[in-house]
Amino acid sequence: MTIVIQLAVVFITFLALAFMVYNFHKLRNMEEGTKDMSDIAAIIRRGARRFMRAEYYVIIPTVLIVAAIFSCFIEKTSGFTFMAGALMSSLACVIGMRSGSYANVRTTATALRTRDIGKTTQTALLGGSISGIGVQAFGLFGIIMIHLIAGGVREGVVSSGFFASFTCNPTVLRFTTYSLGCSLVAMFNRVAGGNYTKAADISADIVGKRRHDLPEDDSRMPNTIADFIGDLVNDIAGNCSDLLESTVSSIVACSVILSFVTRGSTNVAFMDAASIFPIIISGGGLLASVAGIFFALNHKASSNPTKELNNITYMSSATIMIIALIASVLVFGNIELIPSFRLGWISPFIALAAGVISGVLIGKITEHYTGAEHKPVKLLAQIAREGDAFVVTKGDAIGERSCFPVMVVIVIAMIVAGVVCDVYGIAIAALGMLSFVGATVSIDAFGPIADNAGGICESCLSDQPEIRAITDKLDELGNMTAAIGKGFAICSSMFASTSLIIGFIGSFSSATPVLNIASYVVFAGGVIGVAVIKLFSGMLTDNTIKSAVVLTDEGERQLDGILNRGEKPDYDTCISLAARNALIRMAPPSLMTLLVPVFGFIFFGPTFVGGILVGSTLVAIGDAIFHGNSGGAFDNAKKLIEEGRLLDENGVVIGKKTDAHKAAITGDTVGDTRKDVVGVALDIAIKEMSTVANTLAPVFANNYLFSSIM
């Protein structure tokens, strides 16, 4: 039966990939609009490809070196599974970037041809669906191949590297190294892509809008084109690898937990059932995502794009709940269960439902705090009339306040999942939140595609404001969907990291794992974990600002000649500067989170590393929610003013080029680095550290320098 299920999931992944290829072919055959639109889209596409190529000149050697270390010194096959994870993540982000580079101009062309917001929404969603389906299908394909080849998680299996011999369970290590390969690529993509796009965006806002009162996305400003490229390499490619890694981490957390909760057990039937259940959920979620997206793309377009995108989420989540209920009774209904399944066969379903429901609730909370139709953003736009300091302070308050309801939802879901199914339930809840990640990423990728479409419209159709009105509406919605996507990634990382931490502790003891917070070693590790997250965040912010300064100087130099002497913009120079600065500053923060657990193990051992994981996870979750939601609020408050929706006491519009607008631009500049650089990297950082810790735990269990005094 296990083999049949695995082959069925393989079939679903191929079906989904065929749907992805069909959508890509359909997208490519759509019109690009005018020659000017086609030309500027080609510049964006070429710049994105060039950046990704340069980035992978760094990523590929790094992956090969790390893979060689794993295979030579830890476990023979682990290097290959590490490379497989890196490959799956890379395929998803490259294909996502390519689809976005074709969808942007076709979205503008659809708006130009039809003047219909519903049909324009469907074109942007068509492009986003290629990213979403690719993320879930590629991530799951690698996992199912490891299951088929390695036979899932087994106890009593040992292996070693080509040149060293450590006691380890290779069946667990193959999953953790696969996840780690995904994490490494995601981190590089997020750090480099975030630096690239936000340095360009910030410099374009400062030089173009604040200093020279140029329109939004004016193509005379070369930094604007670099920003369009950044939307593809960060908001699409980076997000694809980010959420693929989140999904894989959730599945791997189930395997890690299973390896210790069944330690010493002879209940092979339960081990097989608990091992295959996450695969069924992932395959069912992929099927649910395909169904939801197919429906959205093939029915009569609605004039309410928010409703269209929400319907995909509701349909996908309802479908996976039905699949999970059926799977629970079929998989666990006729076998002997372990005591931690307190409500019998329905326990894993309840845990998964807690994750799905909490994901939907977190989406609604994020929508409230970042959507332009809701009170927080309207108040933020109103207070922009008082100046820059008021905007930044109010935006900070919105971000801080948003943390409380989100974290309460996380805690309630975690307690429910833990009560009914213990630590395995927490891992299942994380998987539930991301079970329909194909739909989530499709909706998320919709945002940068709409943003690019608006930029192309401003550059080529500035004499047709009704077209820009359509793309602006979709861009505003895209900011909200992007914030929701970030919320899913951040909050699922809390579940996954908790599961991985518990699995890490359990790997050292057959008893119930306990991490004694009263221990000075654990507490010291927790302090270091907090410090690492703060240092990591500071490095990302500082690197982005350094790059933005370079691009601001270049933009000012070019704009002087463009506006005063009629010179043409030199896009290539600006694009190359953005790429060079991003790539130079990519490695140190990306590798830091990989190496911190390693040095913690080498010097102070597993207890100290456990403290690092707890401290870093707790502070990173709060910081990531704050950064994501405050940044989304800043962005939409600026757009609300630009759309002429802010009125004074006499009903007079306060719009572009006013002091309130410039203050809102300052807020958006602050929020840019938060939501698209720091916030999105923090969830990867904590999962990467937890995955490294689980991978290396057998190696350093009793081998560290200060073992005699710790």
TIROKE-970472 format. One record per residue (C-alpha): residue in one letter; x, y, z. Coordinates in steps of 0.02 Angstrom, whole numbers, padded with zeros to 5 digits, always signed. Layout:
BEGIN
AXYZ ...
This chain:
BEGIN
M+00000+00000+00000 T+00143+00120+00041 I+00220+00096-00130 V+00051+00124-00213 I+00027+00288-00118 Q+00202+00346-00161 L+00177+00309-00345 A+00009+00398-00340 V+00094+00553-00270 V+00227+00542-00406 F+00086+00539-00533 I+00009+00694-00453 T+00175+00787-00462 F+00191+00745-00647 L+00011+00799-00676 A+00046+00964-00587 L+00206+00992-00686 A+00110+00958-00848 F-00017+01090-00793 M+00127+01209-00758 V+00202+01180-00931 Y+00031+01205-01012 N+00007+01370-00920 F+00181+01428-00971 H+00145+01386-01154 K-00022+01476-01143 L+00063+01628-01066 R+00200+01635-01198 N+00069+01636-01337 M-00018+01792-01271 E+00011+01963-01347 E+00144+02080-01276 G+00058+02241-01329 T+00147+02386-01412 K+00327+02384-01472 D+00380+02499-01328 M+00303+02377-01205 S+00391+02230-01286 D+00558+02322-01286 I+00555+02369-01103 A+00497+02194-01055 A+00647+02124-01150 I+00765+02238-01051 I+00689+02177-00887 R+00696+01995-00942 R+00876+02008-00999 G+00932+02093-00837 A+00846+01961-00730 R+00928+01818-00824 R+01098+01901-00810 F+01080+01924-00623 M+01023+01745-00593 R+01168+01679-00698 A+01293+01780-00597 E+01213+01724-00434 Y+01228+01541-00478 Y+01413+01561-00514 V+01424+01582-00324 I+01288+01460-00271 I+01345+01310-00374 P+01525+01299-00305 T+01459+01326-00128 V+01333+01185-00147 L+01466+01068-00219 I+01588+01103-00077 V+01458+01077+00060 A+01395+00918-00026 A+01572+00849-00035 I+01597+00881+00151 F+01436+00788+00193 S+01474+00636+00084 C+01657+00624+00132 F+01648+00653+00319 I+01470+00620+00379 E+01368+00501+00269 K+01398+00444+00091 T+01227+00481+00016 S+01193+00642+00112 G+01294+00749-00009 F+01186+00690-00153 T+01023+00727-00062 F+01093+00898-00016 M+01124+00933-00201 A+00951+00867-00244 G+00873+00994-00125 A+00976+01134-00201 L+00925+01078-00376 M+00738+01071-00339 S+00744+01243-00257 S+00842+01314-00404 L+00723+01243-00533 A+00573+01320-00445 C+00650+01493-00428 V+00721+01501-00605 I+00558+01444-00686 G+00461+01564-00574 M+00573+01708-00625 R+00556+01665-00810 S+00366+01655-00799 G+00358+01822-00709 S+00465+01903-00844 Y+00337+01851-00975 A+00181+01881-00871 N+00218+02063-00826 V+00202+02136-01001 R+00059+02020-01046 T-00038+02081-00895 T-00018+02260-00956 A-00067+02206-01131 T-00224+02122-01065 A-00274+02281-00973 L-00241+02381-01132 R-00339+02262-01244 T-00489+02225-01132 R-00501+02369-01006 D-00565+02230-00891 I-00492+02210-00717 G-00556+02031-00702 K-00468+01970-00860 T-00311+02066-00812 T-00315+01979-00643 Q-00324+01810-00729 T-00171+01849-00837 A-00067+01898-00685 L-00129+01743-00594 L-00085+01635-00743 G+00095+01693-00728 G+00092+01669-00539 S+00022+01492-00555 I+00180+01434-00642 S+00281+01487-00490 G+00159+01413-00366 I+00136+01243-00447 G+00324+01230-00478 V+00365+01264-00295 Q+00252+01128-00226 A+00283+01001-00364 F+00474+01013-00365 G+00488+01013-00175 L+00375+00861-00158 F+00457+00769-00302 G+00626+00768-00213 I+00548+00709-00050 I+00452+00567-00132 M+00605+00510-00228 I+00702+00495-00064 H+00557+00397+00009 L+00554+00279-00139 I+00742+00252-00146 A+00782+00253+00041 G+00621+00174+00106 G+00571+00314+00225 V+00632+00331+00405 R+00701+00175+00489 E+00782+00140+00657 G+00936+00033+00680 V+01016+00088+00515 V+01193+00157+00519 S+01312+00225+00388 S+01468+00330+00372 G+01558+00448+00255 F+01688+00400+00127 F+01832+00458+00239 A+01757+00465+00414 S+01645+00360+00523 F+01513+00437+00637 T+01362+00353+00712 C+01209+00421+00622 N+01044+00367+00550 P+01062+00392+00361 T+00874+00377+00331 V+00847+00536+00434 L+01003+00622+00370 R+00946+00607+00190 F+00790+00707+00229 T+00879+00840+00333 T+01016+00867+00204 Y+00885+00879+00066 S+00799+01015+00168 L+00966+01099+00201 G+01004+01107+00015 C+00837+01195-00011 S+00877+01313+00135 L+01048+01363+00069 V+00982+01411-00103 A+00834+01502-00024 M+00950+01602+00088 F+01064+01654-00054 N+00915+01700-00163 R+00830+01801-00026 V+00986+01893+00032 A+01052+01935-00141 G+00882+01965-00221 G+00823+02071-00075 N+00979+02180-00081 Y+00962+02200-00269 T+00779+02250-00276 K+00771+02359-00121 A+00931+02453-00159 A+00857+02494-00330 D+00685+02534-00259 I+00749+02646-00119 S+00868+02741-00234 A+00730+02763-00365 D+00610+02833-00234 I+00739+02951-00160 V+00809+03019-00323 G+00657+03008-00434 K+00510+03049-00322 R+00580+03143-00174 R+00714+03248-00259 H+00643+03272-00433 D+00455+03241-00416 L+00454+03112-00556 P+00303+02998-00576 E+00300+02823-00499 D+00397+02700-00610 D+00459+02834-00731 S+00573+02741-00852 R+00685+02893-00873 M+00752+02845-00702 P+00869+02697-00735 N+00852+02635-00555 T+00668+02603-00592 I+00711+02470-00721 A+00831+02389-00596 D+00687+02387-00472 F+00575+02298-00600 I+00710+02166-00618 G+00723+02153-00429 D+00538+02111-00419 L+00574+01957-00524 V+00735+01898-00439 N+00676+01928-00261 D+00487+01939-00248 I+00463+01792-00366 A+00624+01689-00376 G+00672+01721-00195 N+00496+01687-00133 C+00486+01526-00233 S+00641+01454-00153 D+00586+01523+00017 L+00416+01439+00020 L+00482+01280-00061 E+00606+01270+00081 S+00468+01304+00208 T+00362+01163+00138 V+00507+01040+00132 S+00558+01087+00310 S+00382+01048+00370 I+00384+00875+00290 V+00560+00842+00354 A+00509+00896+00530 C+00380+00755+00526 S+00518+00631+00483 V+00636+00697+00617 I+00500+00689+00750 L+00451+00515+00695 S+00629+00454+00714 F+00629+00481+00901 V+00446+00459+00953 T+00454+00282+00885 R+00628+00244+00953 G+00632+00068+01019 S+00458+00032+00954 T+00418-00127+00860 N+00259-00052+00789 V+00315-00051+00608 A+00138-00022+00545 F+00127+00142+00641 M+00298+00198+00582 D+00249+00168+00401 A+00082+00257+00424 A+00157+00409+00512 S+00293+00417+00380 I+00175+00411+00230 F+00040+00527+00301 P+00137+00689+00266 I+00167+00628+00088 I-00019+00600+00062 I-00058+00773+00131 S+00073+00855+00020 G+00011+00764-00134 G-00169+00803-00091 G-00125+00985-00060 L-00041+00995-00230 L-00197+00922-00310 A-00305+01047-00213 S-00196+01191-00271 V-00207+01137-00453 A-00396+01123-00439 G-00415+01295-00358 I-00302+01380-00486 F-00384+01290-00633 F-00555+01350-00576 A-00495+01530-00554 L-00417+01534-00727 N-00560+01453-00820 H-00720+01533-00758 K-00793+01702-00801 A-00681+01836-00728 S-00750+01938-00583 S-00731+02125-00565 N-00676+02096-00384 P-00496+02030-00389 T-00487+02013-00199 K-00634+01894-00203 E-00554+01796-00345 L-00393+01767-00250 N-00482+01730-00085 N-00587+01599-00173 I-00429+01504-00222 T-00373+01499-00041 Y-00543+01445+00024 M-00566+01313-00109 S-00391+01241-00087 S-00401+01239+00104 A-00573+01157+00103 T-00513+01025-00020 I-00360+00980+00082 M-00465+00967+00240 I-00576+00837+00155 I-00424+00743+00089 A-00342+00746+00261 L-00497+00676+00346 I-00507+00532+00222 A-00319+00501+00235 S-00325+00497+00425 V-00455+00361+00434 L-00377+00258+00294 V-00198+00270+00358 F-00223+00265+00547 G-00396+00187+00564 N-00347+00003+00569 I-00178-00001+00656 E-00114+00006+00834 L-00078+00188+00878 I+00047+00258+01003 P-00023+00338+01163 S+00014+00516+01106 F-00126+00500+00977 R-00249+00547+01113 L-00407+00551+01005 G-00365+00399+00900 W-00358+00401+00711 I-00433+00577+00698 S-00290+00654+00798 P-00178+00697+00648 F-00327+00770+00555 I-00364+00888+00700 A-00180+00939+00708 L-00180+00974+00521 A-00345+01069+00532 A-00268+01178+00668 G-00127+01223+00547 V-00243+01256+00399 I-00365+01363+00500 S-00225+01460+00584 G-00149+01494+00411 V-00313+01565+00347 L-00336+01669+00506 I-00159+01737+00494 G-00197+01786+00315 K-00350+01883+00372 I-00253+01967+00513 T-00116+02016+00391 E-00247+02083+00271 H-00318+02191+00411 Y-00151+02269+00455 T-00083+02292+00278 G-00235+02313+00164 A-00273+02489+00100 E-00459+02462+00132 H-00432+02436+00318 K-00416+02558+00463 P-00229+02540+00507 V-00168+02589+00333 K-00296+02729+00317 L-00238+02801+00484 L-00057+02786+00426 A-00098+02884+00268 Q-00189+03016+00371 I-00043+03042+00489 A+00075+03067+00341 R+00009+03244+00337 E+00107+03274+00498 G+00276+03227+00424 D+00407+03090+00410 A+00432+03054+00594 F+00246+03027+00624 V+00234+02907+00477 V+00381+02800+00535 T+00322+02798+00716 K+00143+02753+00670 G+00202+02618+00548 D+00310+02543+00686 A+00159+02540+00801 I+00055+02449+00670 G+00192+02320+00647 E+00213+02293+00834 R+00026+02279+00866 S+00005+02153+00726 C+00124+02031+00814 F+00004+01997+00958 P-00147+01922+00865 V-00036+01825+00746 M+00065+01746+00886 V-00091+01708+00987 V-00160+01612+00838 I+00005+01518+00822 V+00006+01471+01006 I-00175+01412+01006 A-00145+01306+00850 M+00015+01236+00925 I-00070+01189+01088 V-00216+01107+00998 A-00099+01008+00886 G+00012+00960+01032 V-00132+00905+01144 V-00209+00788+01014 C-00050+00722+00934 D+00100+00779+01038 V+00254+00840+00945 Y+00209+00746+00786 G+00050+00850+00783 I+00150+01012+00786 A+00246+00957+00632 I+00082+00907+00548 A+00007+01078+00590 A+00154+01162+00502 L+00125+01051+00353 G-00061+01092+00357 M-00024+01278+00346 L+00082+01247+00191 S-00013+01099+00118 F-00087+01209-00019 V+00071+01313-00043 G+00049+01299-00232 A-00104+01411-00217 T-00019+01524-00089 V+00134+01556-00198 S+00026+01580-00353 I-00068+01718-00263 D+00093+01789-00192 A+00181+01794-00362 F+00029+01887-00428 G+00094+02040-00331 P+00264+02070-00414 I+00189+02029-00585 A+00056+02164-00557 D+00191+02283-00492 N+00295+02257-00650 A+00140+02275-00757 G+00106+02444-00678 G+00284+02498-00710 I+00275+02448-00893 C+00110+02542-00906 E+00187+02700-00832 S+00337+02686-00948 C+00242+02652-01109 L+00060+02704-01084 S+00073+02861-00977 D-00059+02943-01086 Q-00188+02812-01037 P-00222+02834-00850 E-00369+02713-00854 I-00247+02570-00891 R-00135+02624-00748 A-00287+02628-00634 I-00315+02443-00668 T-00133+02394-00637 D-00125+02505-00482 K-00275+02415-00409 L-00192+02247-00440 D-00026+02312-00370 E-00112+02369-00210 L-00192+02197-00193 G-00023+02118-00232 N+00057+02207-00084 M-00072+02129+00029 T-00056+01954-00048 A+00134+01967-00032 A+00116+02010+00152 I-00001+01860+00174 G+00124+01747+00086 K+00262+01809+00201 G+00148+01778+00349 F+00122+01597+00296 A+00309+01570+00278 I+00352+01653+00443 C+00218+01568+00547 S+00242+01396+00472 S+00427+01415+00513 M+00378+01433+00696 F+00292+01263+00691 A+00429+01182+00588 S+00570+01253+00695 T+00482+01198+00855 S+00467+01022+00785 L+00648+01021+00729 I+00708+01085+00899 I+00610+00949+00989 G+00678+00821+00867 F+00854+00887+00898 I+00836+00870+01086 G+00756+00699+01069 S+00901+00636+00964 F+01011+00637+01121 S+00894+00541+01237 S+00765+00404+01230 A+00671+00490+01371 T+00552+00636+01349 P+00664+00777+01287 V+00693+00920+01409 L+00793+01078+01377 N+00824+01153+01549 I+00809+01342+01529 A+00879+01362+01706 S+01045+01292+01645 Y+01174+01428+01619 V+01235+01338+01463 V+01060+01338+01386 F+01028+01518+01438 A+01196+01573+01367 G+01155+01486+01204 G+00986+01575+01201 V+01070+01743+01220 I+01187+01702+01077 G+01037+01649+00972 V+00955+01819+01001 A+01119+01907+00962 V+01143+01809+00801 I+00970+01858+00737 K+01000+02041+00779 L+01171+02037+00695 F+01098+01949+00543 S+00959+02078+00528 G+01081+02222+00548 M+01197+02152+00416 L+01056+02135+00290 T+00991+02311+00323 D+01165+02389+00319 N+01212+02298+00158 T+01052+02357+00073 I+01081+02537+00124 K+01261+02531+00063 S+01202+02468-00106 A+01062+02598-00110 V+01189+02739-00082 V+01291+02680-00232 L+01136+02670-00341 T+01072+02838-00279 D+01234+02921-00334 E+01226+02836-00504 G+01043+02880-00525 E+01074+03063-00482 R+01221+03070-00603 Q+01120+02998-00746 L+00962+03097-00709 D+01057+03261-00721 G+01105+03220-00900 I+00934+03147-00942 L+00832+03295-00880 N+00951+03437-00924 R+01044+03378-01079 G+00923+03254-01159 E+01036+03102-01133 K+00963+02927-01139 P+00958+02819-00982 D+01102+02696-00965 Y+01004+02549-00896 D+01146+02422-00909 T+01263+02520-00795 C+01131+02537-00660 I+01079+02355-00675 S+01260+02296-00666 L+01294+02405-00512 A+01142+02334-00423 A+01193+02155-00464 R+01376+02179-00418 N+01336+02255-00249 A+01206+02123-00208 L+01322+01978-00251 I+01472+02050-00159 R+01370+02064+00000 M+01276+01900-00018 A+01391+01771+00060 P+01432+01831+00238 P+01254+01838+00308 S+01200+01686+00206 L+01339+01577+00274 M+01330+01646+00452 T+01170+01553+00496 L+01244+01394+00422 L+01403+01407+00526 V+01336+01467+00694 P+01269+01295+00748 V+01430+01214+00685 F+01540+01323+00796 G+01417+01302+00939 F+01438+01114+00924 I+01626+01120+00908 F+01654+01224+01065 F+01508+01198+01184 G+01406+01049+01123 P+01223+01008+01095 T+01150+01090+01251 F+01223+01257+01202 V+01161+01235+01023 G+00987+01194+01089 G+00987+01362+01179 I+01040+01449+01017 L+00893+01371+00925 V+00765+01422+01057 G+00830+01601+01074 S+00845+01632+00888 T+00674+01558+00849 L+00579+01661+00978 V+00656+01828+00931 A+00654+01795+00743 I+00467+01757+00735 G+00417+01919+00820 D+00541+02021+00718 A+00487+01941+00554 I+00301+01976+00584 F+00342+02156+00633 H+00452+02185+00481 G+00329+02107+00358 N+00171+02193+00419 S+00244+02365+00452 G+00326+02361+00280 G+00163+02311+00196 A+00069+02450+00287 F+00198+02581+00235 D+00187+02527+00053 N-00002+02530+00041 A-00017+02696+00135 K+00094+02773+00002 K-00012+02695-00137 L-00173+02755-00054 I-00108+02934-00066 E-00046+02911-00245 E-00218+02850-00297 G-00297+03011-00231 R-00393+02927-00091 L-00330+03038+00050 L-00439+03191+00082 D-00419+03339+00198 E-00556+03409+00310 N-00635+03501+00163 G-00639+03348+00050 V-00491+03407-00056 V-00379+03268-00122 I-00204+03258-00047 G-00110+03167-00184 K+00057+03152-00269 K+00198+03278-00245 T+00123+03343-00081 D+00216+03344+00085 A+00106+03200+00144 H+00155+03100-00008 K+00340+03131+00021 A+00322+03079+00203 A+00235+02920+00146 I+00379+02888+00025 T+00498+02899+00173 G+00392+02771+00265 D+00391+02657+00113 T+00581+02673+00100 V+00598+02617+00281 G+00474+02475+00252 D+00557+02414+00093 T+00708+02341+00182 R+00600+02271+00320 K+00473+02174+00219 D+00577+02120+00070 V+00750+02096+00144 V+00754+02063+00330 G+00581+01993+00369 V+00583+01865+00228 A+00757+01803+00272 L+00725+01775+00458 D+00610+01625+00435 I+00741+01542+00324 A+00877+01580+00451 I+00793+01491+00597 K+00746+01338+00495 E+00920+01330+00422 M+00999+01332+00595 S+00877+01200+00659 T+00908+01089+00508 V+01097+01104+00526 A+01081+01059+00710 N+00978+00903+00671 T+01096+00853+00531 L+01254+00868+00637 A+01183+00809+00804 P+01249+00630+00787 V+01422+00692+00742 F+01443+00807+00891 A+01341+00716+01024 N+01496+00682+01128 N+01632+00768+01028 Y+01660+00950+01074 L+01806+01047+01143 F+01741+01096+01316 S+01647+00935+01354 S+01746+00910+01514 I+01684+01072+01594 M+01510+01092+01520 
